Amino acid sequence: MTRVEFTANIVDLLYRMRLEGESPIIDFVKRSDEEQKRLFDAGLSKCDGVHKISKHQIGKAMDIYFISDGRLVSPTLGYPYWHDVWEEMGGGNRIDWDEVHFEG
């Protein structure tokens, strides 16, 4: 999946989430090498940004959170549901330890 295809597909996913009553917000769409290294050093990523490149560094990953009444919440339909939808759309497989992560 190219970066343009990823962008188009993720827009479709976000639109579907809205149509189904969810309130998604996006975070960490594109990361610098330095930010990726900082997250790795903090134990928040398994990609060091140098030897193992994150899909965020190449603009083909997005973290999606959900909000209600100004607070972060779990999606009404659940992250497994949305990952299944994303995979049906051609998106990458779910990462069990990082449920907010959607990649192309």
N, CA, C and O atoms as a Tinker XYZ file with bonds, in Angstrom:
   416  protein
     1  N      0.849000   -1.175000    0.000000    73     2
     2  CA     0.000000    0.000000    0.000000    64     1     3
     3  C      0.895000    1.238000    0.000000    63     2     4     5
     4  O      1.763000    1.384000    0.861000    81     3
     5  N      0.679000    2.123000   -0.965000    73     3     6
     6  CA     1.443000    3.365000   -1.020000    64     5     7
     7  C      0.944000    4.325000    0.052000    63     6     8     9
     8  O     -0.077000    4.088000    0.698000    81     7
     9  N      1.679000    5.400000    0.223000    73     7    10
    10  CA     1.264000    6.404000    1.202000    64     9    11
    11  C     -0.050000    7.065000    0.778000    63    10    12    13
    12  O     -0.893000    7.356000    1.626000    81    11
    13  N     -0.229000    7.300000   -0.503000    73    11    14
    14  CA    -1.482000    7.882000   -0.999000    64    13    15
    15  C     -2.636000    6.917000   -0.761000    63    14    16    17
    16  O     -3.713000    7.333000   -0.335000    81    15
    17  N     -2.423000    5.634000   -1.033000    73    15    18
    18  CA    -3.468000    4.627000   -0.783000    64    17    19
    19  C     -3.781000    4.533000    0.705000    63    18    20    21
    20  O     -4.945000    4.432000    1.094000    81    19
    21  N     -2.740000    4.567000    1.538000    73    19    22
    22  CA    -2.950000    4.538000    2.985000    64    21    23
    23  C     -3.817000    5.716000    3.418000    63    22    24    25
    24  O     -4.768000    5.548000    4.181000    81    23
    25  N     -3.486000    6.902000    2.930000    73    23    26
    26  CA    -4.243000    8.092000    3.296000    64    25    27
    27  C     -5.703000    7.959000    2.886000    63    26    28    29
    28  O     -6.598000    8.254000    3.679000    81    27
    29  N     -5.951000    7.521000    1.668000    73    27    30
    30  CA    -7.326000    7.359000    1.194000    64    29    31
    31  C     -8.074000    6.324000    2.025000    63    30    32    33
    32  O     -9.229000    6.545000    2.391000    81    31
    33  N     -7.437000    5.208000    2.325000    73    31    34
    34  CA    -8.089000    4.152000    3.098000    64    33    35
    35  C     -8.342000    4.577000    4.538000    63    34    36    37
    36  O     -9.391000    4.259000    5.099000    81    35
    37  N     -7.404000    5.287000    5.140000    73    35    38
    38  CA    -7.598000    5.690000    6.531000    64    37    39
    39  C     -8.707000    6.741000    6.626000    63    38    40    41
    40  O     -9.448000    6.774000    7.609000    81    39
    41  N     -8.824000    7.599000    5.608000    73    39    42
    42  CA    -9.932000    8.554000    5.574000    64    41    43
    43  C    -11.257000    7.793000    5.501000    63    42    44    45
    44  O    -12.214000    8.139000    6.194000    81    43
    45  N    -11.310000    6.762000    4.664000    73    43    46
    46  CA   -12.522000    5.945000    4.566000    64    45    47
    47  C    -12.845000    5.273000    5.897000    63    46    48    49
    48  O    -14.008000    5.201000    6.295000    81    47
    49  N    -11.810000    4.778000    6.589000    73    47    50
    50  CA   -12.023000    4.142000    7.891000    64    49    51
    51  C    -12.582000    5.146000    8.903000    63    50    52    53
    52  O    -13.546000    4.850000    9.608000    81    51
    53  N    -11.976000    6.327000    8.972000    73    51    54
    54  CA   -12.446000    7.355000    9.902000    64    53    55
    55  C    -13.888000    7.761000    9.581000    63    54    56    57
    56  O    -14.691000    7.976000   10.489000    81    55
    57  N    -14.210000    7.863000    8.306000    73    55    58
    58  CA   -15.572000    8.204000    7.900000    64    57    59
    59  C    -16.548000    7.115000    8.345000    63    58    60    61
    60  O    -17.634000    7.406000    8.846000    81    59
    61  N    -16.149000    5.871000    8.156000    73    59    62
    62  CA   -17.019000    4.763000    8.584000    64    61    63
    63  C    -17.206000    4.779000   10.102000    63    62    64    65
    64  O    -18.307000    4.539000   10.596000    81    63
    65  N    -16.130000    5.060000   10.838000    73    63    66
    66  CA   -16.241000    5.160000   12.294000    64    65    67
    67  C    -17.273000    6.215000   12.680000    63    66    68    69
    68  O    -18.102000    5.985000   13.560000    81    67
    69  N    -17.221000    7.368000   12.023000    73    67    70
    70  CA   -18.181000    8.437000   12.314000    64    69    71
    71  C    -19.600000    8.002000   11.962000    63    70    72    73
    72  O    -20.538000    8.262000   12.716000    81    71
    73  N    -19.758000    7.336000   10.806000    73    71    74
    74  CA   -21.088000    6.880000   10.399000    64    73    75
    75  C    -21.677000    5.888000   11.398000    63    74    76    77
    76  O    -22.894000    5.819000   11.570000    81    75
    77  N    -20.807000    5.121000   12.054000    73    75    78
    78  CA   -21.271000    4.117000   13.002000    64    77    79
    79  C    -21.306000    4.655000   14.439000    63    78    80    81
    80  O    -21.405000    3.884000   15.394000    81    79
    81  N    -21.223000    5.978000   14.585000    73    79    82
    82  CA   -21.437000    6.601000   15.883000    64    81    83
    83  C    -20.220000    6.792000   16.761000    63    82    84    85
    84  O    -20.346000    7.216000   17.910000    81    83
    85  N    -19.045000    6.488000   16.243000    73    83    86
    86  CA   -17.822000    6.664000   17.030000    64    85    87
    87  C    -17.319000    8.107000   16.899000    63    86    88    89
    88  O    -17.723000    8.835000   15.992000    81    87
    89  N    -16.443000    8.505000   17.807000    73    87    90
    90  CA   -15.812000    9.831000   17.776000    64    89    91
    91  C    -14.298000    9.673000   17.791000    63    90    92    93
    92  O    -13.656000    9.886000   18.820000    81    91
    93  N    -13.716000    9.291000   16.625000    73    91    94
    94  CA   -12.274000    9.069000   16.579000    64    93    95
    95  C    -11.483000   10.377000   16.540000    63    94    96    97
    96  O    -11.939000   11.384000   15.997000    81    95
    97  N    -10.296000   10.335000   17.124000    73    95    98
    98  CA    -9.313000   11.407000   16.976000    64    97    99
    99  C     -8.010000   10.746000   16.561000    63    98   100   101
   100  O     -7.759000    9.588000   16.894000    81    99
   101  N     -7.183000   11.482000   15.837000    73    99   102
   102  CA    -5.941000   10.900000   15.316000    64   101   103
   103  C     -4.729000   11.458000   16.050000    63   102   104   105
   104  O     -4.749000   12.572000   16.575000    81   103
   105  N     -3.688000   10.658000   16.071000    73   103   106
   106  CA    -2.436000   11.044000   16.716000    64   105   107
   107  C     -1.303000   10.279000   16.034000    63   106   108   109
   108  O     -1.527000    9.237000   15.418000    81   107
   109  N     -0.111000   10.798000   16.150000    73   107   110
   110  CA     1.092000   10.131000   15.635000    64   109   111
   111  C      0.930000    9.608000   14.213000    63   110   112   113
   112  O      1.072000    8.413000   13.954000    81   111
   113  N      0.632000   10.522000   13.301000    73   111   114
   114  CA     0.512000   10.114000   11.906000    64   113   115
   115  C      1.896000    9.973000   11.281000    63   114   116   117
   116  O      2.157000    8.992000   10.585000    81   115
   117  N      2.778000   10.927000   11.515000    73   115   118
   118  CA     4.128000   10.886000   10.946000    64   117   119
   119  C      5.108000   11.239000   12.041000    63   118   120   121
   120  O      4.954000   12.253000   12.722000    81   119
   121  N      6.112000   10.407000   12.209000    73   119   122
   122  CA     7.108000   10.634000   13.256000    64   121   123
   123  C      8.477000   10.874000   12.650000    63   122   124   125
   124  O      8.843000   10.278000   11.637000    81   123
   125  N      9.217000   11.752000   13.286000    73   123   126
   126  CA    10.622000   11.936000   12.915000    64   125   127
   127  C     11.431000   10.762000   13.470000    63   126   128   129
   128  O     10.965000   10.031000   14.344000    81   127
   129  N     12.634000   10.597000   12.956000    73   127   130
   130  CA    13.528000    9.556000   13.473000    64   129   131
   131  C     13.797000    9.775000   14.958000    63   130   132   133
   132  O     13.862000    8.823000   15.736000    81   131
   133  N     13.953000   11.043000   15.341000    73   131   134
   134  CA    14.248000   11.383000   16.730000    64   133   135
   135  C     13.079000   11.022000   17.652000    63   134   136   137
   136  O     13.279000   10.477000   18.737000    81   135
   137  N     11.857000   11.333000   17.207000    73   135   138
   138  CA    10.680000   11.000000   18.014000    64   137   139
   139  C     10.526000    9.493000   18.141000    63   138   140   141
   140  O     10.168000    8.993000   19.207000    81   139
   141  N     10.792000    8.767000   17.064000    73   139   142
   142  CA    10.694000    7.312000   17.107000    64   141   143
   143  C     11.709000    6.742000   18.090000    63   142   144   145
   144  O     11.391000    5.829000   18.852000    81   143
   145  N     12.916000    7.270000   18.076000    73   143   146
   146  CA    13.967000    6.811000   19.003000    64   145   147
   147  C     13.565000    7.108000   20.448000    63   146   148   149
   148  O     13.789000    6.288000   21.337000    81   147
   149  N     12.973000    8.279000   20.680000    73   147   150
   150  CA    12.534000    8.643000   22.036000    64   149   151
   151  C     11.476000    7.664000   22.534000    63   150   152   153
   152  O     11.529000    7.228000   23.684000    81   151
   153  N     10.522000    7.317000   21.685000    73   151   154
   154  CA     9.479000    6.366000   22.068000    64   153   155
   155  C     10.063000    4.979000   22.315000    63   154   156   157
   156  O      9.645000    4.285000   23.242000    81   155
   157  N     11.022000    4.574000   21.496000    73   155   158
   158  CA    11.702000    3.292000   21.685000    64   157   159
   159  C     12.446000    3.270000   23.021000    63   158   160   161
   160  O     12.339000    2.312000   23.787000    81   159
   161  N     13.195000    4.326000   23.286000    73   159   162
   162  CA    13.963000    4.409000   24.537000    64   161   163
   163  C     13.053000    4.410000   25.767000    63   162   164   165
   164  O     13.446000    3.940000   26.834000    81   163
   165  N     11.839000    4.937000   25.614000    73   163   166
   166  CA    10.873000    4.971000   26.716000    64   165   167
   167  C     10.095000    3.663000   26.832000    63   166   168   169
   168  O      9.242000    3.526000   27.709000    81   167
   169  N     10.383000    2.699000   25.952000    73   167   170
   170  CA     9.697000    1.418000   25.990000    64   169   171
   171  C      8.291000    1.446000   25.402000    63   170   172   173
   172  O      7.487000    0.553000   25.668000    81   171
   173  N      7.988000    2.478000   24.596000    73   171   174
   174  CA     6.655000    2.632000   24.019000    64   173   175
   175  C      6.566000    2.159000   22.567000    63   174   176   177
   176  O      5.500000    2.218000   21.953000    81   175
   177  N      7.681000    1.696000   22.030000    73   175   178
   178  CA     7.706000    1.159000   20.670000    64   177   179
   179  C      8.778000    0.079000   20.592000    63   178   180   181
   180  O      9.771000    0.112000   21.319000    81   179
   181  N      8.560000   -0.861000   19.711000    73   179   182
   182  CA     9.561000   -1.902000   19.475000    64   181   183
   183  C     10.448000   -1.575000   18.286000    63   182   184   185
   184  O     11.336000   -2.352000   17.935000    81   183
   185  N     10.208000   -0.424000   17.664000    73   183   186
   186  CA    11.015000    0.039000   16.528000    64   185   187
   187  C     11.949000    1.142000   17.015000    63   186   188   189
   188  O     11.500000    2.133000   17.591000    81   187
   189  N     13.251000    0.967000   16.781000    73   187   190
   190  CA    14.219000    1.955000   17.258000    64   189   191
   191  C     14.363000    3.153000   16.336000    63   190   192   193
   192  O     15.011000    4.137000   16.696000    81   191
   193  N     13.770000    3.084000   15.156000    73   191   194
   194  CA    13.819000    4.205000   14.228000    64   193   195
   195  C     15.048000    4.244000   13.357000    63   194   196   197
   196  O     15.151000    5.086000   12.466000    81   195
   197  N     15.997000    3.333000   13.603000    73   195   198
   198  CA    17.227000    3.278000   12.810000    64   197   199
   199  C     17.364000    1.907000   12.157000    63   198   200   201
   200  O     17.387000    1.794000   10.931000    81   199
   201  N     17.453000    0.878000   12.973000    73   199   202
   202  CA    17.593000   -0.484000   12.455000    64   201   203
   203  C     16.238000   -1.108000   12.141000    63   202   204   205
   204  O     16.108000   -1.912000   11.217000    81   203
   205  N     15.251000   -0.733000   12.910000    73   203   206
   206  CA    13.883000   -1.185000   12.666000    64   205   207
   207  C     13.008000    0.062000   12.540000    63   206   208   209
   208  O     12.716000    0.744000   13.523000    81   207
   209  N     12.602000    0.337000   11.308000    73   207   210
   210  CA    11.850000    1.544000   10.984000    64   209   211
   211  C     10.362000    1.317000   11.266000    63   210   212   213
   212  O      9.805000    0.274000   10.927000    81   211
   213  N      9.740000    2.303000   11.886000    73   211   214
   214  CA     8.307000    2.263000   12.151000    64   213   215
   215  C      7.552000    2.738000   10.914000    63   214   216   217
   216  O      8.043000    3.580000   10.163000    81   215
   217  N      6.363000    2.195000   10.710000    73   215   218
   218  CA     5.507000    2.673000    9.614000    64   217   219
   219  C      5.130000    4.144000    9.820000    63   218   220   221
   220  O      4.800000    4.839000    8.859000    81   219
   221  N      5.177000    4.619000   11.067000    73   219   222
   222  CA     4.913000    6.036000   11.322000    64   221   223
   223  C      5.980000    6.914000   10.670000    63   222   224   225
   224  O      5.679000    8.014000   10.207000    81   223
   225  N      7.201000    6.442000   10.633000    73   223   226
   226  CA     8.283000    7.231000   10.059000    64   225   227
   227  C      8.127000    7.419000    8.552000    63   226   228   229
   228  O      8.641000    8.384000    7.986000    81   227
   229  N      7.424000    6.503000    7.912000    73   227   230
   230  CA     7.246000    6.611000    6.457000    64   229   231
   231  C      5.828000    7.046000    6.095000    63   230   232   233
   232  O      5.425000    6.975000    4.934000    81   231
   233  N      5.073000    7.497000    7.103000    73   231   234
   234  CA     3.744000    8.051000    6.865000    64   233   235
   235  C      2.692000    7.033000    6.497000    63   234   236   237
   236  O      1.719000    7.359000    5.817000    81   235
   237  N      2.878000    5.786000    6.945000    73   235   238
   238  CA     1.911000    4.741000    6.623000    64   237   239
   239  C      1.360000    4.073000    7.875000    63   238   240   241
   240  O      1.093000    2.871000    7.898000    81   239
   241  N      1.196000    4.893000    8.928000    73   239   242
   242  CA     0.587000    4.411000   10.172000    64   241   243
   243  C     -0.055000    5.597000   10.877000    63   242   244   245
   244  O      0.376000    6.742000   10.736000    81   243
   245  N     -1.094000    5.288000   11.636000    73   243   246
   246  CA    -1.796000    6.305000   12.401000    64   245   247
   247  C     -2.307000    5.668000   13.687000    63   246   248   249
   248  O     -2.773000    4.529000   13.686000    81   247
   249  N     -2.215000    6.408000   14.771000    73   247   250
   250  CA    -2.833000    5.975000   16.010000    64   249   251
   251  C     -4.204000    6.634000   16.082000    63   250   252   253
   252  O     -4.335000    7.838000   15.863000    81   251
   253  N     -5.226000    5.835000   16.391000    73   251   254
   254  CA    -6.588000    6.343000   16.478000    64   253   255
   255  C     -7.104000    6.110000   17.896000    63   254   256   257
   256  O     -7.129000    4.986000   18.397000    81   255
   257  N     -7.510000    7.199000   18.515000    73   255   258
   258  CA    -8.127000    7.164000   19.840000    64   257   259
   259  C     -9.589000    7.575000   19.690000    63   258   260   261
   260  O    -10.008000    8.032000   18.626000    81   259
   261  N    -10.347000    7.411000   20.747000    73   259   262
   262  CA   -11.763000    7.779000   20.735000    64   261   263
   263  C    -12.039000    8.656000   21.940000    63   262   264   265
   264  O    -11.446000    8.481000   23.005000    81   263
   265  N    -12.940000    9.595000   21.759000    73   263   266
   266  CA   -13.202000   10.580000   22.802000    64   265   267
   267  C    -14.707000   10.699000   23.048000    63   266   268   269
   268  O    -15.511000   10.610000   22.120000    81   267
   269  N    -15.065000   10.899000   24.300000    73   267   270
   270  CA   -16.456000   11.152000   24.684000    64   269   271
   271  C    -16.433000   12.092000   25.874000    63   270   272   273
   272  O    -15.719000   11.857000   26.849000    81   271
   273  N    -17.211000   13.149000   25.792000    73   271   274
   274  CA   -17.262000   14.149000   26.868000    64   273   275
   275  C    -15.868000   14.641000   27.251000    63   274   276   277
   276  O    -15.587000   14.870000   28.427000    81   275
   277  N    -14.994000   14.803000   26.250000    73   275   278
   278  CA   -13.647000   15.317000   26.489000    64   277   279
   279  C    -12.671000   14.333000   27.091000    63   278   280   281
   280  O    -11.559000   14.713000   27.457000    81   279
   281  N    -13.073000   13.048000   27.204000    73   279   282
   282  CA   -12.191000   12.036000   27.792000    64   281   283
   283  C    -11.903000   10.935000   26.775000    63   282   284   285
   284  O    -12.736000   10.625000   25.923000    81   283
   285  N    -10.719000   10.355000   26.878000    73   283   286
   286  CA   -10.409000    9.194000   26.047000    64   285   287
   287  C    -11.216000    7.999000   26.541000    63   286   288   289
   288  O    -11.292000    7.734000   27.741000    81   287
   289  N    -11.813000    7.289000   25.601000    73   287   290
   290  CA   -12.625000    6.115000   25.926000    64   289   291
   291  C    -12.308000    5.011000   24.928000    63   290   292   293
   292  O    -11.673000    5.254000   23.901000    81   291
   293  N    -12.746000    3.817000   25.230000    73   291   294
   294  CA   -12.671000    2.730000   24.265000    64   293   295
   295  C    -13.761000    2.942000   23.222000    63   294   296   297
   296  O    -14.828000    3.468000   23.539000    81   295
   297  N    -13.502000    2.538000   21.980000    73   295   298
   298  CA   -14.559000    2.685000   20.976000    64   297   299
   299  C    -15.769000    1.839000   21.354000    63   298   300   301
   300  O    -15.622000    0.753000   21.915000    81   299
   301  N    -16.957000    2.333000   21.048000    73   299   302
   302  CA   -18.189000    1.627000   21.374000    64   301   303
   303  C    -18.188000    0.217000   20.800000    63   302   304   305
   304  O    -18.594000   -0.733000   21.469000    81   303
   305  N    -17.730000    0.085000   19.562000    73   303   306
   306  CA   -17.722000   -1.224000   18.905000    64   305   307
   307  C    -16.457000   -2.024000   19.203000    63   306   308   309
   308  O    -16.361000   -3.186000   18.807000    81   307
   309  N    -15.492000   -1.431000   19.887000    73   307   310
   310  CA   -14.275000   -2.116000   20.293000    64   309   311
   311  C    -13.160000   -2.025000   19.263000    63   310   312   313
   312  O    -13.411000   -1.974000   18.059000    81   311
   313  N    -11.937000   -2.005000   19.747000    73   311   314
   314  CA   -10.782000   -1.972000   18.845000    64   313   315
   315  C    -10.703000   -3.220000   17.959000    63   314   316   317
   316  O    -10.381000   -3.093000   16.778000    81   315
   317  N    -10.984000   -4.418000   18.483000    73   315   318
   318  CA   -10.943000   -5.590000   17.587000    64   317   319
   319  C    -11.868000   -5.438000   16.385000    63   318   320   321
   320  O    -11.506000   -5.821000   15.272000    81   319
   321  N    -13.052000   -4.887000   16.600000    73   319   322
   322  CA   -13.987000   -4.662000   15.495000    64   321   323
   323  C    -13.355000   -3.751000   14.442000    63   322   324   325
   324  O    -13.381000   -4.058000   13.250000    81   323
   325  N    -12.788000   -2.630000   14.889000    73   323   326
   326  CA   -12.229000   -1.675000   13.935000    64   325   327
   327  C    -10.986000   -2.205000   13.239000    63   326   328   329
   328  O    -10.734000   -1.874000   12.080000    81   327
   329  N    -10.212000   -3.020000   13.933000    73   327   330
   330  CA    -9.069000   -3.639000   13.259000    64   329   331
   331  C     -9.536000   -4.643000   12.209000    63   330   332   333
   332  O     -8.930000   -4.747000   11.142000    81   331
   333  N    -10.594000   -5.374000   12.496000    73   331   334
   334  CA   -11.148000   -6.297000   11.491000    64   333   335
   335  C    -11.621000   -5.521000   10.263000    63   334   336   337
   336  O    -11.373000   -5.939000    9.132000    81   335
   337  N    -12.293000   -4.405000   10.478000    73   335   338
   338  CA   -12.737000   -3.567000    9.356000    64   337   339
   339  C    -11.526000   -3.092000    8.567000    63   338   340   341
   340  O    -11.517000   -3.153000    7.337000    81   339
   341  N    -10.499000   -2.616000    9.277000    73   339   342
   342  CA    -9.295000   -2.107000    8.621000    64   341   343
   343  C     -8.620000   -3.215000    7.791000    63   342   344   345
   344  O     -8.200000   -2.965000    6.661000    81   343
   345  N     -8.517000   -4.400000    8.326000    73   343   346
   346  CA    -7.903000   -5.505000    7.589000    64   345   347
   347  C     -8.734000   -5.858000    6.353000    63   346   348   349
   348  O     -8.171000   -6.173000    5.304000    81   347
   349  N    -10.061000   -5.810000    6.464000    73   347   350
   350  CA   -10.928000   -6.051000    5.304000    64   349   351
   351  C    -10.714000   -5.001000    4.222000    63   350   352   353
   352  O    -10.911000   -5.278000    3.038000    81   351
   353  N    -10.312000   -3.800000    4.622000    73   351   354
   354  CA   -10.051000   -2.713000    3.681000    64   353   355
   355  C     -8.649000   -2.803000    3.082000    63   354   356   357
   356  O     -8.268000   -1.964000    2.266000    81   355
   357  N     -7.886000   -3.808000    3.481000    73   355   358
   358  CA    -6.528000   -3.975000    2.964000    64   357   359
   359  C     -5.456000   -3.444000    3.877000    63   358   360   361
   360  O     -4.281000   -3.427000    3.510000    81   359
   361  N     -5.838000   -3.007000    5.066000    73   359   362
   362  CA    -4.871000   -2.475000    6.025000    64   361   363
   363  C     -4.046000   -3.577000    6.665000    63   362   364   365
   364  O     -4.344000   -4.763000    6.523000    81   363
   365  N     -3.008000   -3.166000    7.369000    73   363   366
   366  CA    -2.111000   -4.105000    8.019000    64   365   367
   367  C     -2.755000   -4.804000    9.200000    63   366   368   369
   368  O     -3.789000   -4.380000    9.717000    81   367
   369  N     -2.114000   -5.883000    9.611000    73   367   370
   370  CA    -2.602000   -6.676000   10.743000    64   369   371
   371  C     -2.495000   -5.894000   12.043000    63   370   372   373
   372  O     -1.652000   -5.010000   12.200000    81   371
   373  N     -3.364000   -6.244000   12.953000    73   371   374
   374  CA    -3.382000   -5.628000   14.282000    64   373   375
   375  C     -2.126000   -6.030000   15.044000    63   374   376   377
   376  O     -1.609000   -7.136000   14.883000    81   375
   377  N     -1.650000   -5.118000   15.870000    73   375   378
   378  CA    -0.544000   -5.386000   16.789000    64   377   379
   379  C     -1.172000   -5.526000   18.166000    63   378   380   381
   380  O     -1.685000   -4.549000   18.712000    81   379
   381  N     -1.141000   -6.712000   18.729000    73   379   382
   382  CA    -1.870000   -6.996000   19.970000    64   381   383
   383  C     -1.545000   -6.036000   21.111000    63   382   384   385
   384  O     -2.439000   -5.644000   21.861000    81   383
   385  N     -0.297000   -5.659000   21.247000    73   383   386
   386  CA     0.086000   -4.814000   22.372000    64   385   387
   387  C     -0.123000   -3.321000   22.090000    63   386   388   389
   388  O      0.135000   -2.494000   22.964000    81   387
   389  N     -0.586000   -2.961000   20.881000    73   387   390
   390  CA    -0.752000   -1.551000   20.501000    64   389   391
   391  C     -2.081000   -1.373000   19.765000    63   390   392   393
   392  O     -2.101000   -1.154000   18.554000    81   391
   393  N     -3.198000   -1.469000   20.507000    73   391   394
   394  CA    -4.506000   -1.503000   19.896000    64   393   395
   395  C     -4.879000   -0.219000   19.153000    63   394   396   397
   396  O     -5.743000   -0.254000   18.278000    81   395
   397  N     -4.254000    0.905000   19.478000    73   395   398
   398  CA    -4.597000    2.169000   18.822000    64   397   399
   399  C     -3.918000    2.331000   17.468000    63   398   400   401
   400  O     -4.232000    3.263000   16.727000    81   399
   401  N     -3.003000    1.446000   17.141000    73   399   402
   402  CA    -2.155000    1.547000   15.941000    64   401   403
   403  C     -2.817000    0.905000   14.729000    63   402   404   405
   404  O     -3.212000   -0.260000   14.768000    81   403
   405  N     -2.933000    1.677000   13.650000    73   403   406
   406  CA    -3.457000    1.195000   12.371000    64   405   407
   407  C     -2.402000    1.513000   11.313000    63   406   408   409
   408  O     -1.999000    2.667000   11.162000    81   407
   409  N     -1.957000    0.495000   10.586000    73   407   410
   410  CA    -0.915000    0.728000    9.581000    64   409   411
   411  C     -1.304000    0.125000    8.236000    63   410   412   413
   412  O     -2.140000   -0.773000    8.136000    81   411
   413  N     -0.651000    0.670000    7.205000    73   411   414
   414  CA    -0.889000    0.208000    5.840000    64   413   415
   415  C      0.149000   -0.745000    5.378000    63   414   416
   416  O      0.087000   -1.224000    4.246000    81   415
